[in-house]
């Protein structure tokens, strides 16, 4: 399997950094090659136009923007979904990683 690319979107791109680091660790433990990074929602269009992305996960604080993000991601044949509030708040990185993997496999 090639490297999977998981993009997390939050309000400023900073509040998700701890989750990103824990997801990278969970991926290494599962022997999954993954590139995982976070951005603020204002950078979404540029990111989708310039980077290879397999799946977009949206932080709970951005749930109100989920329909717009899903619509934008769908132009690039990318699935986008919201991250469960408890998984996000408790930094359940393995569950969030599993969510991304399920979205990719269902593509």
N, CA, C and O atoms as a GROMACS GRO file, in nm:
protein
  428
    1UNK      N    1   0.084  -0.118   0.000
    1UNK     CA    2   0.000   0.000   0.000
    1UNK      C    3   0.089   0.124   0.000
    1UNK      O    4   0.187   0.132   0.074
    2UNK      N    5   0.054   0.221  -0.082
    2UNK     CA    6   0.131   0.344  -0.086
    2UNK      C    7   0.097   0.430   0.035
    2UNK      O    8   0.007   0.398   0.113
    3UNK      N    9   0.170   0.538   0.050
    3UNK     CA   10   0.148   0.629   0.161
    3UNK      C   11   0.008   0.690   0.151
    3UNK      O   12  -0.031   0.741   0.047
    4UNK      N   13  -0.066   0.683   0.261
    4UNK     CA   14  -0.197   0.747   0.262
    4UNK      C   15  -0.180   0.890   0.312
    4UNK      O   16  -0.095   0.919   0.396
    5UNK      N   17  -0.262   0.978   0.257
    5UNK     CA   18  -0.250   1.119   0.289
    5UNK      C   19  -0.381   1.168   0.351
    5UNK      O   20  -0.486   1.171   0.286
    6UNK      N   21  -0.371   1.204   0.480
    6UNK     CA   22  -0.489   1.243   0.558
    6UNK      C   23  -0.476   1.390   0.596
    6UNK      O   24  -0.381   1.431   0.662
    7UNK      N   25  -0.573   1.469   0.552
    7UNK     CA   26  -0.575   1.612   0.581
    7UNK      C   27  -0.682   1.640   0.686
    7UNK      O   28  -0.798   1.604   0.668
    8UNK      N   29  -0.641   1.704   0.795
    8UNK     CA   30  -0.736   1.745   0.898
    8UNK      C   31  -0.759   1.895   0.885
    8UNK      O   32  -0.664   1.972   0.868
    9UNK      N   33  -0.884   1.936   0.893
    9UNK     CA   34  -0.919   2.077   0.882
    9UNK      C   35  -0.978   2.124   1.014
    9UNK      O   36  -1.071   2.062   1.067
   10UNK      N   37  -0.923   2.233   1.068
   10UNK     CA   38  -0.978   2.292   1.189
   10UNK      C   39  -0.984   2.442   1.169
   10UNK      O   40  -0.957   2.491   1.059
   11UNK      N   41  -1.019   2.515   1.272
   11UNK     CA   42  -1.040   2.658   1.252
   11UNK      C   43  -0.911   2.733   1.219
   11UNK      O   44  -0.912   2.819   1.131
   12UNK      N   45  -0.802   2.702   1.284
   12UNK     CA   46  -0.677   2.774   1.256
   12UNK      C   47  -0.564   2.681   1.215
   12UNK      O   48  -0.458   2.728   1.175
   13UNK      N   49  -0.584   2.549   1.225
   13UNK     CA   50  -0.478   2.457   1.190
   13UNK      C   51  -0.386   2.423   1.306
   13UNK      O   52  -0.297   2.340   1.291
   14UNK      N   53  -0.406   2.485   1.422
   14UNK     CA   54  -0.317   2.462   1.535
   14UNK      C   55  -0.378   2.370   1.640
   14UNK      O   56  -0.307   2.289   1.700
   15UNK      N   57  -0.508   2.382   1.663
   15UNK     CA   58  -0.570   2.305   1.770
   15UNK      C   59  -0.566   2.155   1.744
   15UNK      O   60  -0.588   2.076   1.835
   16UNK      N   61  -0.540   2.117   1.622
   16UNK     CA   62  -0.540   1.976   1.584
   16UNK      C   63  -0.401   1.914   1.589
   16UNK      O   64  -0.386   1.794   1.566
   17UNK      N   65  -0.299   1.993   1.618
   17UNK     CA   66  -0.161   1.943   1.608
   17UNK      C   67  -0.133   1.824   1.700
   17UNK      O   68  -0.061   1.733   1.661
   18UNK      N   69  -0.189   1.823   1.819
   18UNK     CA   70  -0.168   1.710   1.910
   18UNK      C   71  -0.231   1.583   1.853
   18UNK      O   72  -0.170   1.476   1.858
   19UNK      N   73  -0.351   1.594   1.799
   19UNK     CA   74  -0.417   1.480   1.737
   19UNK      C   75  -0.336   1.430   1.618
   19UNK      O   76  -0.322   1.308   1.600
   20UNK      N   77  -0.283   1.520   1.538
   20UNK     CA   78  -0.201   1.481   1.422
   20UNK      C   79  -0.082   1.398   1.469
   20UNK      O   80  -0.054   1.291   1.413
   21UNK      N   81  -0.011   1.446   1.570
   21UNK     CA   82   0.107   1.373   1.619
   21UNK      C   83   0.070   1.235   1.672
   21UNK      O   84   0.141   1.137   1.647
   22UNK      N   85  -0.041   1.227   1.744
   22UNK     CA   86  -0.084   1.097   1.797
   22UNK      C   87  -0.129   1.004   1.684
   22UNK      O   88  -0.108   0.883   1.692
   23UNK      N   89  -0.192   1.060   1.579
   23UNK     CA   90  -0.232   0.978   1.464
   23UNK      C   91  -0.110   0.924   1.390
   23UNK      O   92  -0.110   0.810   1.346
   24UNK      N   93  -0.007   1.006   1.378
   24UNK     CA   94   0.118   0.960   1.313
   24UNK      C   95   0.177   0.842   1.391
   24UNK      O   96   0.222   0.744   1.333
   25UNK      N   97   0.176   0.855   1.524
   25UNK     CA   98   0.228   0.747   1.610
   25UNK      C   99   0.143   0.621   1.593
   25UNK      O  100   0.197   0.511   1.582
   26UNK      N  101   0.010   0.636   1.592
   26UNK     CA  102  -0.078   0.520   1.575
   26UNK      C  103  -0.055   0.454   1.440
   26UNK      O  104  -0.057   0.331   1.430
   27UNK      N  105  -0.033   0.533   1.336
   27UNK     CA  106  -0.006   0.477   1.203
   27UNK      C  107   0.125   0.398   1.204
   27UNK      O  108   0.131   0.288   1.149
   28UNK      N  109   0.228   0.453   1.266
   28UNK     CA  110   0.357   0.382   1.275
   28UNK      C  111   0.339   0.249   1.348
   28UNK      O  112   0.393   0.146   1.306
   29UNK      N  113   0.263   0.250   1.458
   29UNK     CA  114   0.241   0.128   1.535
   29UNK      C  115   0.166   0.023   1.453
   29UNK      O  116   0.187  -0.097   1.472
   30UNK      N  117   0.080   0.068   1.361
   30UNK     CA  118   0.006  -0.025   1.274
   30UNK      C  119   0.082  -0.056   1.146
   30UNK      O  120   0.034  -0.128   1.058
   31UNK      N  121   0.205  -0.001   1.136
   31UNK     CA  122   0.290  -0.020   1.018
   31UNK      C  123   0.221   0.031   0.890
   31UNK      O  124   0.227  -0.032   0.784
   32UNK      N  125   0.156   0.146   0.905
   32UNK     CA  126   0.088   0.212   0.793
   32UNK      C  127   0.169   0.336   0.758
   32UNK      O  128   0.197   0.420   0.844
   33UNK      N  129   0.205   0.347   0.630
   33UNK     CA  130   0.274   0.468   0.586
   33UNK      C  131   0.169   0.575   0.567
   33UNK      O  132   0.078   0.560   0.486
   34UNK      N  133   0.182   0.684   0.643
   34UNK     CA  134   0.081   0.789   0.637
   34UNK      C  135   0.145   0.926   0.648
   34UNK      O  136   0.238   0.948   0.726
   35UNK      N  137   0.094   1.016   0.568
   35UNK     CA  138   0.128   1.158   0.580
   35UNK      C  139   0.001   1.223   0.635
   35UNK      O  140  -0.105   1.219   0.572
   36UNK      N  141   0.013   1.283   0.753
   36UNK     CA  142  -0.104   1.340   0.821
   36UNK      C  143  -0.068   1.483   0.860
   36UNK      O  144   0.035   1.506   0.923
   37UNK      N  145  -0.153   1.578   0.821
   37UNK     CA  146  -0.126   1.717   0.855
   37UNK      C  147  -0.258   1.792   0.874
   37UNK      O  148  -0.364   1.748   0.831
   38UNK      N  149  -0.247   1.909   0.940
   38UNK     CA  150  -0.366   1.990   0.968
   38UNK      C  151  -0.348   2.129   0.909
   38UNK      O  152  -0.237   2.183   0.902
   39UNK      N  153  -0.461   2.186   0.865
   39UNK     CA  154  -0.462   2.322   0.812
   39UNK      C  155  -0.585   2.394   0.866
   39UNK      O  156  -0.678   2.332   0.917
   40UNK      N  157  -0.584   2.524   0.855
   40UNK     CA  158  -0.703   2.603   0.882
   40UNK      C  159  -0.795   2.597   0.762
   40UNK      O  160  -0.749   2.577   0.649
   41UNK      N  161  -0.923   2.615   0.783
   41UNK     CA  162  -1.020   2.599   0.674
   41UNK      C  163  -0.997   2.698   0.561
   41UNK      O  164  -1.032   2.668   0.446
   42UNK      N  165  -0.940   2.814   0.589
   42UNK     CA  166  -0.917   2.913   0.484
   42UNK      C  167  -0.813   2.865   0.382
   42UNK      O  168  -0.805   2.919   0.272
   43UNK      N  169  -0.734   2.764   0.418
   43UNK     CA  170  -0.631   2.711   0.327
   43UNK      C  171  -0.678   2.589   0.248
   43UNK      O  172  -0.601   2.533   0.170
   44UNK      N  173  -0.802   2.548   0.267
   44UNK     CA  174  -0.850   2.422   0.208
   44UNK      C  175  -0.838   2.420   0.056
   44UNK      O  176  -0.782   2.326   0.000
   45UNK      N  177  -0.889   2.522  -0.012
   45UNK     CA  178  -0.887   2.521  -0.158
   45UNK      C  179  -0.745   2.510  -0.212
   45UNK      O  180  -0.718   2.429  -0.301
   46UNK      N  181  -0.654   2.589  -0.158
   46UNK     CA  182  -0.515   2.584  -0.204
   46UNK      C  183  -0.454   2.447  -0.178
   46UNK      O  184  -0.381   2.394  -0.262
   47UNK      N  185  -0.484   2.390  -0.064
   47UNK     CA  186  -0.429   2.260  -0.027
   47UNK      C  187  -0.478   2.152  -0.123
   47UNK      O  188  -0.400   2.070  -0.170
   48UNK      N  189  -0.609   2.151  -0.152
   48UNK     CA  190  -0.665   2.050  -0.242
   48UNK      C  191  -0.615   2.068  -0.384
   48UNK      O  192  -0.607   1.970  -0.460
   49UNK      N  193  -0.580   2.191  -0.422
   49UNK     CA  194  -0.532   2.216  -0.557
   49UNK      C  195  -0.384   2.186  -0.575
   49UNK      O  196  -0.338   2.166  -0.687
   50UNK      N  197  -0.309   2.181  -0.465
   50UNK     CA  198  -0.164   2.165  -0.478
   50UNK      C  199  -0.109   2.036  -0.418
   50UNK      O  200   0.005   2.000  -0.446
   51UNK      N  201  -0.186   1.968  -0.335
   51UNK     CA  202  -0.135   1.847  -0.269
   51UNK      C  203  -0.221   1.727  -0.303
   51UNK      O  204  -0.340   1.740  -0.334
   52UNK      N  205  -0.158   1.612  -0.298
   52UNK     CA  206  -0.228   1.486  -0.315
   52UNK      C  207  -0.291   1.451  -0.180
   52UNK      O  208  -0.219   1.435  -0.081
   53UNK      N  209  -0.422   1.438  -0.176
   53UNK     CA  210  -0.495   1.412  -0.051
   53UNK      C  211  -0.587   1.293  -0.074
   53UNK      O  212  -0.658   1.288  -0.174
   54UNK      N  213  -0.587   1.196   0.020
   54UNK     CA  214  -0.676   1.080   0.009
   54UNK      C  215  -0.808   1.100   0.081
   54UNK      O  216  -0.912   1.053   0.036
   55UNK      N  217  -0.804   1.172   0.193
   55UNK     CA  218  -0.925   1.191   0.273
   55UNK      C  219  -0.911   1.320   0.355
   55UNK      O  220  -0.801   1.358   0.397
   56UNK      N  221  -1.024   1.385   0.378
   56UNK     CA  222  -1.028   1.507   0.459
   56UNK      C  223  -1.114   1.479   0.582
   56UNK      O  224  -1.227   1.432   0.569
   57UNK      N  225  -1.061   1.508   0.700
   57UNK     CA  226  -1.136   1.497   0.824
   57UNK      C  227  -1.148   1.636   0.885
   57UNK      O  228  -1.052   1.712   0.890
   58UNK      N  229  -1.268   1.667   0.931
   58UNK     CA  230  -1.300   1.802   0.978
   58UNK      C  231  -1.322   1.801   1.128
   58UNK      O  232  -1.400   1.722   1.180
   59UNK      N  233  -1.252   1.890   1.198
   59UNK     CA  234  -1.266   1.902   1.342
   59UNK      C  235  -1.406   1.946   1.381
   59UNK      O  236  -1.473   2.015   1.304
   60UNK      N  237  -1.451   1.907   1.501
   60UNK     CA  238  -1.587   1.938   1.546
   60UNK      C  239  -1.618   2.088   1.546
   60UNK      O  240  -1.732   2.128   1.523
   61UNK      N  241  -1.518   2.171   1.573
   61UNK     CA  242  -1.541   2.316   1.577
   61UNK      C  243  -1.572   2.372   1.438
   61UNK      O  244  -1.614   2.487   1.425
   62UNK      N  245  -1.550   2.290   1.333
   62UNK     CA  246  -1.577   2.333   1.195
   62UNK      C  247  -1.695   2.258   1.134
   62UNK      O  248  -1.719   2.266   1.014
   63UNK      N  249  -1.769   2.184   1.217
   63UNK     CA  250  -1.879   2.102   1.164
   63UNK      C  251  -1.978   2.183   1.081
   63UNK      O  252  -2.035   2.132   0.984
   64UNK      N  253  -1.998   2.309   1.118
   64UNK     CA  254  -2.091   2.393   1.042
   64UNK      C  255  -2.045   2.413   0.898
   64UNK      O  256  -2.126   2.444   0.810
   65UNK      N  257  -1.915   2.395   0.872
   65UNK     CA  258  -1.862   2.409   0.737
   65UNK      C  259  -1.852   2.276   0.663
   65UNK      O  260  -1.809   2.273   0.547
   66UNK      N  261  -1.891   2.168   0.727
   66UNK     CA  262  -1.875   2.035   0.666
   66UNK      C  263  -1.941   2.023   0.528
   66UNK      O  264  -1.876   1.972   0.437
   67UNK      N  265  -2.064   2.067   0.508
   67UNK     CA  266  -2.123   2.054   0.374
   67UNK      C  267  -2.040   2.124   0.265
   67UNK      O  268  -2.023   2.070   0.155
   68UNK      N  269  -1.990   2.243   0.295
   68UNK     CA  270  -1.907   2.315   0.197
   68UNK      C  271  -1.776   2.241   0.172
   68UNK      O  272  -1.730   2.231   0.058
   69UNK      N  273  -1.715   2.190   0.278
   69UNK     CA  274  -1.589   2.118   0.264
   69UNK      C  275  -1.610   1.989   0.186
   69UNK      O  276  -1.530   1.955   0.100
   70UNK      N  277  -1.719   1.917   0.215
   70UNK     CA  278  -1.749   1.794   0.141
   70UNK      C  279  -1.770   1.824  -0.006
   70UNK      O  280  -1.722   1.751  -0.093
   71UNK      N  281  -1.843   1.930  -0.033
   71UNK     CA  282  -1.870   1.966  -0.172
   71UNK      C  283  -1.740   2.002  -0.244
   71UNK      O  284  -1.719   1.961  -0.358
   72UNK      N  285  -1.656   2.078  -0.179
   72UNK     CA  286  -1.527   2.119  -0.237
   72UNK      C  287  -1.437   1.997  -0.258
   72UNK      O  288  -1.376   1.984  -0.364
   73UNK      N  289  -1.429   1.909  -0.160
   73UNK     CA  290  -1.344   1.790  -0.171
   73UNK      C  291  -1.394   1.697  -0.281
   73UNK      O  292  -1.315   1.632  -0.350
   74UNK      N  293  -1.526   1.690  -0.297
   74UNK     CA  294  -1.582   1.600  -0.398
   74UNK      C  295  -1.540   1.639  -0.540
   74UNK      O  296  -1.537   1.554  -0.629
   75UNK      N  297  -1.507   1.766  -0.561
   75UNK     CA  298  -1.456   1.808  -0.693
   75UNK      C  299  -1.326   1.738  -0.727
   75UNK      O  300  -1.293   1.721  -0.844
   76UNK      N  301  -1.253   1.695  -0.625
   76UNK     CA  302  -1.127   1.625  -0.643
   76UNK      C  303  -1.143   1.475  -0.614
   76UNK      O  304  -1.044   1.404  -0.596
   77UNK      N  305  -1.268   1.427  -0.609
   77UNK     CA  306  -1.298   1.286  -0.577
   77UNK      C  307  -1.239   1.243  -0.444
   77UNK      O  308  -1.185   1.133  -0.431
   78UNK      N  309  -1.250   1.332  -0.345
   78UNK     CA  310  -1.198   1.305  -0.211
   78UNK      C  311  -1.316   1.305  -0.116
   78UNK      O  312  -1.402   1.393  -0.122
   79UNK      N  313  -1.320   1.206  -0.027
   79UNK     CA  314  -1.425   1.202   0.074
   79UNK      C  315  -1.385   1.290   0.192
   79UNK      O  316  -1.268   1.299   0.229
   80UNK      N  317  -1.485   1.354   0.251
   80UNK     CA  318  -1.464   1.437   0.370
   80UNK      C  319  -1.571   1.403   0.472
   80UNK      O  320  -1.687   1.382   0.438
   81UNK      N  321  -1.530   1.398   0.598
   81UNK     CA  322  -1.623   1.362   0.704
   81UNK      C  323  -1.580   1.434   0.832
   81UNK      O  324  -1.464   1.469   0.849
   82UNK      N  325  -1.676   1.456   0.920
   82UNK     CA  326  -1.647   1.518   1.048
   82UNK      C  327  -1.587   1.417   1.146
   82UNK      O  328  -1.619   1.298   1.142
   83UNK      N  329  -1.501   1.467   1.232
   83UNK     CA  330  -1.442   1.384   1.337
   83UNK      C  331  -1.537   1.386   1.457
   83UNK      O  332  -1.588   1.491   1.495
   84UNK      N  333  -1.562   1.270   1.515
   84UNK     CA  334  -1.646   1.259   1.633
   84UNK      C  335  -1.593   1.352   1.743
   84UNK      O  336  -1.473   1.356   1.770
   85UNK      N  337  -1.684   1.426   1.806
   85UNK     CA  338  -1.644   1.525   1.906
   85UNK      C  339  -1.566   1.461   2.022
   85UNK      O  340  -1.467   1.518   2.067
   86UNK      N  341  -1.611   1.346   2.070
   86UNK     CA  342  -1.541   1.282   2.182
   86UNK      C  343  -1.405   1.228   2.138
   86UNK      O  344  -1.307   1.240   2.212
   87UNK      N  345  -1.398   1.168   2.019
   87UNK     CA  346  -1.269   1.118   1.970
   87UNK      C  347  -1.170   1.233   1.956
   87UNK      O  348  -1.052   1.220   1.988
   88UNK      N  349  -1.220   1.347   1.908
   88UNK     CA  350  -1.136   1.466   1.892
   88UNK      C  351  -1.093   1.521   2.027
   88UNK      O  352  -0.974   1.543   2.051
   89UNK      N  353  -1.190   1.542   2.116
   89UNK     CA  354  -1.163   1.603   2.246
   89UNK      C  355  -1.072   1.519   2.335
   89UNK      O  356  -0.992   1.572   2.411
   90UNK      N  357  -1.086   1.387   2.323
   90UNK     CA  358  -1.004   1.296   2.404
   90UNK      C  359  -0.880   1.248   2.329
   90UNK      O  360  -0.805   1.164   2.379
   91UNK      N  361  -0.858   1.303   2.210
   91UNK     CA  362  -0.741   1.269   2.127
   91UNK      C  363  -0.731   1.118   2.104
   91UNK      O  364  -0.624   1.059   2.117
   92UNK      N  365  -0.844   1.057   2.069
   92UNK     CA  366  -0.844   0.913   2.038
   92UNK      C  367  -0.792   0.895   1.896
   92UNK      O  368  -0.868   0.870   1.802
   93UNK      N  369  -0.662   0.907   1.883
   93UNK     CA  370  -0.598   0.907   1.751
   93UNK      C  371  -0.623   0.779   1.673
   93UNK      O  372  -0.644   0.783   1.552
   94UNK      N  373  -0.621   0.666   1.740
   94UNK     CA  374  -0.641   0.539   1.670
   94UNK      C  375  -0.781   0.533   1.608
   94UNK      O  376  -0.797   0.485   1.496
   95UNK      N  377  -0.882   0.581   1.680
   95UNK     CA  378  -1.019   0.581   1.626
   95UNK      C  379  -1.031   0.676   1.507
   95UNK      O  380  -1.098   0.644   1.409
   96UNK      N  381  -0.967   0.792   1.515
   96UNK     CA  382  -0.972   0.888   1.404
   96UNK      C  383  -0.897   0.833   1.284
   96UNK      O  384  -0.941   0.849   1.170
   97UNK      N  385  -0.783   0.767   1.308
   97UNK     CA  386  -0.709   0.703   1.200
   97UNK      C  387  -0.794   0.594   1.134
   97UNK      O  388  -0.799   0.585   1.012
   98UNK      N  389  -0.861   0.514   1.215
   98UNK     CA  390  -0.948   0.409   1.161
   98UNK      C  391  -1.060   0.469   1.077
   98UNK      O  392  -1.097   0.414   0.972
   99UNK      N  393  -1.115   0.582   1.121
   99UNK     CA  394  -1.219   0.650   1.044
   99UNK      C  395  -1.165   0.690   0.906
   99UNK      O  396  -1.233   0.670   0.805
  100UNK      N  397  -1.044   0.744   0.903
  100UNK     CA  398  -0.984   0.784   0.775
  100UNK      C  399  -0.961   0.662   0.686
  100UNK      O  400  -0.989   0.668   0.566
  101UNK      N  401  -0.912   0.554   0.743
  101UNK     CA  402  -0.884   0.433   0.665
  101UNK      C  403  -1.013   0.375   0.607
  101UNK      O  404  -1.015   0.328   0.494
  102UNK      N  405  -1.121   0.378   0.686
  102UNK     CA  406  -1.250   0.328   0.637
  102UNK      C  407  -1.302   0.412   0.521
  102UNK      O  408  -1.355   0.359   0.423
  103UNK      N  409  -1.286   0.544   0.531
  103UNK     CA  410  -1.329   0.632   0.423
  103UNK      C  411  -1.248   0.606   0.296
  103UNK      O  412  -1.304   0.604   0.186
  104UNK      N  413  -1.120   0.586   0.312
  104UNK     CA  414  -1.035   0.560   0.194
  104UNK      C  415  -1.072   0.426   0.130
  104UNK      O  416  -1.082   0.415   0.008
  105UNK      N  417  -1.093   0.324   0.212
  105UNK     CA  418  -1.124   0.191   0.157
  105UNK      C  419  -1.262   0.186   0.093
  105UNK      O  420  -1.288   0.100   0.009
  106UNK      N  421  -1.352   0.277   0.131
  106UNK     CA  422  -1.485   0.277   0.073
  106UNK      C  423  -1.492   0.362  -0.055
  106UNK      O  424  -1.598   0.375  -0.117
  107UNK      N  425  -1.380   0.420  -0.092
  107UNK     CA  426  -1.376   0.503  -0.214
  107UNK      C  427  -1.380   0.418  -0.339
  107UNK      O  428  -1.377   0.472  -0.450
   0.00000   0.00000   0.00000
